[in-house]
Amino acid sequence: KKYTFSNAVPAKIQDIFKIDENSGEIRTTGELDFEDTQSYDLEIEARDKGIPPLSGHCSVELKVLDM
């Protein structure tokens, strides 16, 4: 399988997070600021290597805590 952000996720958000194409693990690329944004909604797509390829989608909601 290959995991990617859906085209619905703005490029600005995709710059804040990275997704491992093989495992689907999502990580931040830097620090998140609660004062700027309290939560993020990420649409993720998983696509297999079949012919034709099949895909599935899910929504991941990330909440930023004020520490």
N, C-alpha and C positions, 0 to 999 in steps of 0.2 A: 504494500500500500504506500501511497504518497499523500502526506498531509500538507495542506496549504491553507492560507487565508482565502476566504471567498472574495470574489470581485466586489462584493458589497462593503467590504471593510476599507475605509479610506486609507490612502497611502500614508497620511500623517499618523494614523494609528499603527499601521504596519511598521513604521519606523521606530515605534516605542517598544514593540514586542517582536520576538522572533520565534518561529516554530520549527522544530526538528522534523524534516520531511519524512524520516523513517519511523520515529517513535510517536510523533504528535505532541511531544513535550513543548510547552509554551514557557518562554522566559522573557524577562524584561531586558532591554538593552541599556538601561540606565535607571536612575531613580525616578519614582513617581511622586508627584506632589498632590496631596489631598486637597490643598487649596485650589488647585487648577481643575482637577477632575476627580470625582468621588467614585465613579465606576466606569467600566468599559464593557461593551458588548461585542464579542468577537464571533463572527460566523466562520466555522471551520469546515473544510471539505476534505474528505478522504476518498481517494480514487485508486482502484486496483489496476493491475497491469493486464487485464483480460482484453480480448478483442471481441466486441467493442468494450472499452473500459466502463465499469460501473462505478457510481459514486454515491456517497452518503454525506449528509450535512448535519451539523449540530451547532448549537449556540452555546457559547461559554461566556458567563457573566463574571467579571472580576471586580471586586470591591476593594477600594483603597482605604486603609485604616489610618486615622489621624493619630500618630504616635508622638 
